[in-house]
Amino acid sequence: MVLERLAELLSEQFGVEAESITLETSFEEDLNADSLDLVEMMMALEEEFDVGEISEETARTLKTVGDVVDLIGAQD
């Protein structure tokens, strides 16, 4: 499942428990992600989920884990 794989990826990057990550988890508010964290996350997503390059415009719209799950689901 996409959420489970994404939660594992995010738990490694942000040092949080994978079980604490939900669709409503906010990158900035809940994970305290800065712009560098977000760039690194986009690169990891591109590689892990084979979604191609995520544009800066698209990346700016991704505020929560649910947003990323929707993006990945749209690629399938």
N, CA, C and O atoms as a MOPAC input file, in Angstrom:
PM7 MOZYME 1SCF
protein

 N      0.83900 1    -1.19500 1     0.00000 1
 C      0.00000 1     0.00000 1     0.00000 1
 C      0.87900 1     1.25100 1     0.00000 1
 O      1.92100 1     1.28600 1     0.65500 1
 N      0.46000 1     2.25400 1    -0.72400 1
 C      1.24200 1     3.47300 1    -0.89800 1
 C      1.48800 1     4.16600 1     0.44100 1
 O      2.61400 1     4.58000 1     0.71800 1
 N      0.46400 1     4.29800 1     1.27000 1
 C      0.63100 1     5.00100 1     2.54600 1
 C      1.67300 1     4.32000 1     3.42200 1
 O      2.48300 1     4.99800 1     4.05300 1
 N      1.66700 1     3.00600 1     3.47200 1
 C      2.62100 1     2.29300 1     4.31200 1
 C      4.05200 1     2.50000 1     3.82500 1
 O      4.95000 1     2.75900 1     4.62600 1
 N      4.26500 1     2.38800 1     2.51600 1
 C      5.60700 1     2.61100 1     1.95800 1
 C      6.05500 1     4.04800 1     2.17200 1
 O      7.21100 1     4.30200 1     2.50900 1
 N      5.13900 1     4.98400 1     1.97700 1
 C      5.44100 1     6.39300 1     2.16800 1
 C      5.76300 1     6.67900 1     3.63800 1
 O      6.70400 1     7.41600 1     3.93200 1
 N      4.99900 1     6.10700 1     4.55100 1
 C      5.24100 1     6.30200 1     5.98100 1
 C      6.62200 1     5.79300 1     6.37300 1
 O      7.31000 1     6.42700 1     7.17400 1
 N      7.03300 1     4.66300 1     5.82100 1
 C      8.36900 1     4.13400 1     6.10700 1
 C      9.44700 1     5.09500 1     5.61000 1
 O     10.41800 1     5.37300 1     6.31400 1
 N      9.26800 1     5.58900 1     4.41000 1
 C     10.21400 1     6.52800 1     3.81900 1
 C     10.31600 1     7.80300 1     4.66600 1
 O     11.41400 1     8.27800 1     4.96000 1
 N      9.17300 1     8.34100 1     5.04800 1
 C      9.14800 1     9.57000 1     5.83600 1
 C      9.69100 1     9.35800 1     7.24900 1
 O     10.33300 1    10.24700 1     7.80800 1
 N      9.43700 1     8.19000 1     7.82200 1
 C      9.94000 1     7.92900 1     9.17700 1
 C     11.46300 1     7.91300 1     9.18000 1
 O     12.08900 1     8.38000 1    10.13100 1
 N     12.05800 1     7.37600 1     8.12000 1
 C     13.52000 1     7.38000 1     8.00900 1
 C     14.04600 1     8.79700 1     7.83200 1
 O     15.01900 1     9.18500 1     8.47800 1
 N     13.41500 1     9.56100 1     6.97100 1
 C     13.90300 1    10.90600 1     6.66500 1
 C     13.72300 1    11.87300 1     7.82600 1
 O     14.59100 1    12.70800 1     8.08300 1
 N     12.59000 1    11.76100 1     8.53400 1
 C     12.27400 1    12.75000 1     9.56100 1
 C     12.43000 1    12.23500 1    10.99200 1
 O     12.19600 1    12.97600 1    11.94700 1
 N     12.82200 1    10.97300 1    11.14300 1
 C     13.07100 1    10.43600 1    12.47200 1
 C     11.82700 1    10.33600 1    13.33900 1
 O     11.88000 1    10.59500 1    14.54100 1
 N     10.71000 1     9.96200 1    12.73200 1
 C      9.46200 1     9.76200 1    13.48300 1
 C      9.00300 1     8.32600 1    13.28500 1
 O      9.46800 1     7.63200 1    12.38000 1
 N      8.09300 1     7.89000 1    14.13500 1
 C      7.54700 1     6.54300 1    14.01300 1
 C      6.62100 1     6.47900 1    12.79800 1
 O      5.77200 1     7.35000 1    12.61200 1
 N      6.78900 1     5.45100 1    11.98200 1
 C      5.95000 1     5.29000 1    10.79300 1
 C      4.47000 1     5.23000 1    11.16600 1
 O      3.61700 1     5.71100 1    10.42000 1
 N      4.17000 1     4.63900 1    12.31900 1
 C      2.77700 1     4.49300 1    12.75500 1
 C      2.12100 1     5.84000 1    13.06900 1
 O      0.89500 1     5.94700 1    13.08800 1
 N      2.94300 1     6.86900 1    13.31400 1
 C      2.37700 1     8.18100 1    13.64300 1
 C      2.00400 1     8.98200 1    12.39700 1
 O      1.39200 1    10.04400 1    12.50400 1
 N      2.36400 1     8.48600 1    11.23300 1
 C      2.10400 1     9.20900 1     9.98800 1
 C      0.75500 1     8.78700 1     9.41400 1
 O      0.49900 1     7.60600 1     9.18000 1
 N     -0.09800 1     9.78200 1     9.19500 1
 C     -1.42800 1     9.54600 1     8.63000 1
 C     -1.59500 1    10.38000 1     7.36900 1
 O     -0.70800 1    11.15300 1     7.00800 1
 N     -2.71600 1    10.22500 1     6.70800 1
 C     -3.00100 1    11.02600 1     5.51900 1
 C     -3.05000 1    12.51200 1     5.84300 1
 O     -2.78500 1    13.34300 1     4.97400 1
 N     -3.38400 1    12.85300 1     7.07600 1
 C     -3.51400 1    14.25100 1     7.48100 1
 C     -2.20300 1    14.85800 1     7.96900 1
 O     -2.15200 1    16.05400 1     8.25600 1
 N     -1.14000 1    14.05600 1     8.07000 1
 C      0.14800 1    14.56600 1     8.55100 1
 C      0.64800 1    15.66200 1     7.61500 1
 O      0.75600 1    15.46100 1     6.40600 1
 N      0.95400 1    16.82700 1     8.19500 1
 C      1.46800 1    17.96900 1     7.43600 1
 C      2.99800 1    17.93100 1     7.44900 1
 O      3.61500 1    17.70900 1     8.49100 1
 N      3.59000 1    18.14700 1     6.29600 1
 C      5.04900 1    18.12300 1     6.22000 1
 C      5.66900 1    19.23200 1     7.05200 1
 O      6.61800 1    18.98900 1     7.79800 1
 N      5.15100 1    20.43200 1     6.93500 1
 C      5.73700 1    21.56000 1     7.64700 1
 C      5.33000 1    21.59300 1     9.11700 1
 O      6.18700 1    21.77300 1     9.98300 1
 N      4.05600 1    21.42500 1     9.41700 1
 C      3.58300 1    21.56400 1    10.79200 1
 C      3.89400 1    20.34100 1    11.65800 1
 O      4.33700 1    20.49100 1    12.79700 1
 N      3.66800 1    19.14300 1    11.13500 1
 C      3.83900 1    17.93300 1    11.93700 1
 C      5.25700 1    17.35600 1    11.86300 1
 O      5.76300 1    16.82500 1    12.85100 1
 N      5.89200 1    17.46000 1    10.70000 1
 C      7.21600 1    16.86800 1    10.51700 1
 C      8.33200 1    17.92000 1    10.55400 1
 O      9.51400 1    17.58900 1    10.46600 1
 N      7.93400 1    19.20200 1    10.68700 1
 C      8.90100 1    20.30300 1    10.74600 1
 C      9.86300 1    20.29900 1     9.55900 1
 O     11.05600 1    20.55400 1     9.71800 1
 N      9.33900 1    20.01100 1     8.38200 1
 C     10.15900 1    19.95800 1     7.17400 1
 C     10.47400 1    21.36600 1     6.68000 1
 O      9.60000 1    22.23100 1     6.62000 1
 N     11.74200 1    21.57500 1     6.32900 1
 C     12.11200 1    22.84200 1     5.69100 1
 C     12.23300 1    22.59600 1     4.18200 1
 O     11.98000 1    21.49200 1     3.70000 1
 N     12.62100 1    23.63400 1     3.45200 1
 C     12.64100 1    23.50400 1     1.99000 1
 C     13.63100 1    22.43800 1     1.51300 1
 O     13.35400 1    21.74300 1     0.53600 1
 N     14.76600 1    22.29800 1     2.17600 1
 C     15.72200 1    21.26500 1     1.79600 1
 C     15.14900 1    19.87400 1     2.05500 1
 O     15.30600 1    18.97100 1     1.23300 1
 N     14.48600 1    19.70400 1     3.19500 1
 C     13.83100 1    18.42600 1     3.49900 1
 C     12.83300 1    18.06300 1     2.40600 1
 O     12.75400 1    16.91000 1     1.98200 1
 N     12.07500 1    19.05200 1     1.95700 1
 C     11.04800 1    18.79900 1     0.95000 1
 C     11.65900 1    18.41600 1    -0.39600 1
 O     11.12900 1    17.55300 1    -1.09600 1
 N     12.76800 1    19.05100 1    -0.75900 1
 C     13.45100 1    18.69100 1    -2.00900 1
 C     13.96100 1    17.25500 1    -1.91400 1
 O     13.79100 1    16.46800 1    -2.84600 1
 N     14.58200 1    16.91800 1    -0.79300 1
 C     15.08200 1    15.55500 1    -0.60300 1
 C     13.93800 1    14.54500 1    -0.64800 1
 O     14.07600 1    13.45900 1    -1.21100 1
 N     12.81300 1    14.91600 1    -0.04900 1
 C     11.65700 1    14.02500 1    -0.05100 1
 C     11.14500 1    13.81000 1    -1.47800 1
 O     10.81700 1    12.68400 1    -1.85100 1
 N     11.07500 1    14.87700 1    -2.27500 1
 C     10.61000 1    14.74700 1    -3.65800 1
 C     11.51800 1    13.80800 1    -4.44100 1
 O     11.03800 1    12.97400 1    -5.20900 1
 N     12.81300 1    13.94000 1    -4.25200 1
 C     13.75900 1    13.07300 1    -4.95300 1
 C     13.56100 1    11.61800 1    -4.53000 1
 O     13.59900 1    10.71500 1    -5.36700 1
 N     13.35100 1    11.39100 1    -3.24400 1
 C     13.12500 1    10.03100 1    -2.75700 1
 C     11.82000 1     9.46800 1    -3.30600 1
 O     11.75000 1     8.28800 1    -3.65200 1
 N     10.78800 1    10.29800 1    -3.38700 1
 C      9.50000 1     9.85400 1    -3.94100 1
 C      9.63700 1     9.46700 1    -5.40500 1
 O      9.10500 1     8.44700 1    -5.84500 1
 N     10.35700 1    10.29400 1    -6.15400 1
 C     10.55100 1    10.01200 1    -7.57600 1
 C     11.21100 1     8.65600 1    -7.77400 1
 O     10.84400 1     7.89100 1    -8.66700 1
 N     12.18800 1     8.37500 1    -6.92600 1
 C     12.90900 1     7.10700 1    -7.03900 1
 C     12.08000 1     5.93000 1    -6.52400 1
 O     11.96600 1     4.90700 1    -7.19800 1
 N     11.50700 1     6.07500 1    -5.34100 1
 C     10.78600 1     4.97500 1    -4.69700 1
 C      9.53200 1     4.56800 1    -5.45900 1
 O      9.24100 1     3.37900 1    -5.58800 1
 N      8.79000 1     5.55100 1    -5.96400 1
 C      7.49600 1     5.26400 1    -6.58200 1
 C      7.51300 1     5.38100 1    -8.09900 1
 O      6.48400 1     5.19400 1    -8.74800 1
 N      8.68200 1     5.69200 1    -8.67200 1
 C      8.83800 1     5.76700 1   -10.12600 1
 C      7.75000 1     6.63000 1   -10.76400 1
 O      7.06500 1     6.20500 1   -11.69500 1
 N      7.60600 1     7.85500 1   -10.24200 1
 C      6.56600 1     8.76700 1   -10.72700 1
 C      7.10600 1     9.80600 1   -11.70700 1
 O      6.38000 1    10.71200 1   -12.11400 1
 N      8.37800 1     9.67700 1   -12.08700 1
 C      8.96600 1    10.68400 1   -12.95400 1
 C      9.31600 1    11.91600 1   -12.14100 1
 O      9.17900 1    11.92500 1   -10.91700 1
 N      9.76400 1    12.94800 1   -12.82300 1
 C     10.16700 1    14.16600 1   -12.12200 1
 C      8.93600 1    14.93400 1   -11.64500 1
 O      7.99900 1    15.16200 1   -12.41000 1
 N      8.94900 1    15.32400 1   -10.38800 1
 C      7.86500 1    16.11800 1    -9.81000 1
 C      8.25100 1    17.58200 1    -9.97200 1
 O      9.28200 1    18.02000 1    -9.46200 1
 N      7.42600 1    18.33000 1   -10.68000 1
 C      7.74100 1    19.74600 1   -10.93900 1
 C      7.68600 1    20.55700 1    -9.65300 1
 O      7.04100 1    20.16400 1    -8.68000 1
 N      8.37500 1    21.69600 1    -9.66600 1
 C      8.34500 1    22.59300 1    -8.50100 1
 C      6.92000 1    23.05100 1    -8.22700 1
 O      6.49800 1    23.15900 1    -7.07600 1
 N      6.18900 1    23.31800 1    -9.29900 1
 C      4.79600 1    23.76700 1    -9.15500 1
 C      3.96000 1    22.70900 1    -8.44000 1
 O      3.19400 1    23.02700 1    -7.53000 1
 N      4.10600 1    21.45800 1    -8.85100 1
 C      3.38100 1    20.36700 1    -8.19800 1
 C      3.85500 1    20.19100 1    -6.76700 1
 O      3.04000 1    20.00800 1    -5.86300 1
 N      5.15600 1    20.24400 1    -6.55300 1
 C      5.71200 1    20.05600 1    -5.21200 1
 C      5.15700 1    21.08000 1    -4.23000 1
 O      4.91800 1    20.75700 1    -3.06600 1
 N      4.95200 1    22.31100 1    -4.69000 1
 C      4.41600 1    23.35400 1    -3.80100 1
 C      2.99100 1    23.05800 1    -3.34900 1
 O      2.55400 1    23.58100 1    -2.32400 1
 N      2.26300 1    22.23500 1    -4.08500 1
 C      0.88100 1    21.92100 1    -3.71600 1
 C      0.79800 1    20.77000 1    -2.71200 1
 O     -0.26700 1    20.51200 1    -2.15300 1
 N      1.90600 1    20.08400 1    -2.48500 1
 C      1.91300 1    18.91500 1    -1.60700 1
 C      2.14700 1    19.35100 1    -0.17000 1
 O      3.28400 1    19.59100 1     0.23600 1
 N      1.07900 1    19.45100 1     0.59100 1
 C      1.16000 1    19.93400 1     1.97600 1
 C      1.04300 1    18.81800 1     3.00000 1
 O      1.56800 1    18.92200 1     4.10800 1
 N      0.34400 1    17.73700 1     2.61700 1
 C      0.12500 1    16.63700 1     3.55500 1
 C      0.51600 1    15.31100 1     2.91700 1
 O      0.72000 1    15.22400 1     1.70600 1
 N      0.61500 1    14.29700 1     3.74000 1
 C      0.89400 1    12.95100 1     3.24900 1
 C     -0.20100 1    12.51700 1     2.27700 1
 O      0.08400 1    11.86400 1     1.27300 1
 N     -1.43800 1    12.87300 1     2.56700 1
 C     -2.56000 1    12.53600 1     1.68700 1
 C     -2.39300 1    13.12800 1     0.29700 1
 O     -2.76000 1    12.49900 1    -0.69500 1
 N     -1.83800 1    14.34200 1     0.21900 1
 C     -1.59100 1    14.95600 1    -1.08700 1
 C     -0.62000 1    14.10700 1    -1.90700 1
 O     -0.80200 1    13.93500 1    -3.11200 1
 N      0.41100 1    13.57800 1    -1.24700 1
 C      1.39600 1    12.75500 1    -1.94100 1
 C      0.78100 1    11.42500 1    -2.35000 1
 O      1.03300 1    10.94100 1    -3.45400 1
 N     -0.02400 1    10.82700 1    -1.47300 1
 C     -0.69100 1     9.56700 1    -1.80800 1
 C     -1.58100 1     9.77200 1    -3.04500 1
 O     -1.60600 1     8.92500 1    -3.93800 1
 N     -2.29500 1    10.87600 1    -3.09500 1
 C     -3.13500 1    11.18100 1    -4.26200 1
 C     -2.29100 1    11.33800 1    -5.52600 1
 O     -2.66800 1    10.84800 1    -6.59100 1
 N     -1.16200 1    12.01500 1    -5.41000 1
 C     -0.27700 1    12.20700 1    -6.56500 1
 C      0.24000 1    10.86700 1    -7.06800 1
 O      0.22800 1    10.60900 1    -8.27200 1
 N      0.68300 1    10.03300 1    -6.17500 1
 C      1.20900 1     8.72600 1    -6.56600 1
 C      0.11200 1     7.86200 1    -7.17300 1
 O      0.34300 1     7.17200 1    -8.16600 1
 N     -1.07700 1     7.89700 1    -6.58400 1
 C     -2.20800 1     7.13900 1    -7.10700 1
 C     -2.60700 1     7.57700 1    -8.49500 1
 O     -3.04500 1     6.75700 1    -9.30200 1
 N     -2.46100 1     8.86300 1    -8.79100 1
 C     -2.80900 1     9.39700 1   -10.10800 1
 C     -1.82300 1     8.93000 1   -11.17300 1
 O     -2.14400 1     8.94000 1   -12.36200 1
 N     -0.63100 1     8.52300 1   -10.75900 1
 C      0.39600 1     8.07800 1   -11.69500 1
 C      0.18200 1     6.62300 1   -12.12700 1
 O      0.66100 1     6.21400 1   -13.18400 1
 N     -0.52700 1     5.85100 1   -11.32000 1
 C     -0.71200 1     4.40500 1   -11.61300 1
 C     -1.64900 1     4.17800 1   -12.77400 1
 O     -1.90700 1     3.03300 1   -13.14300 1

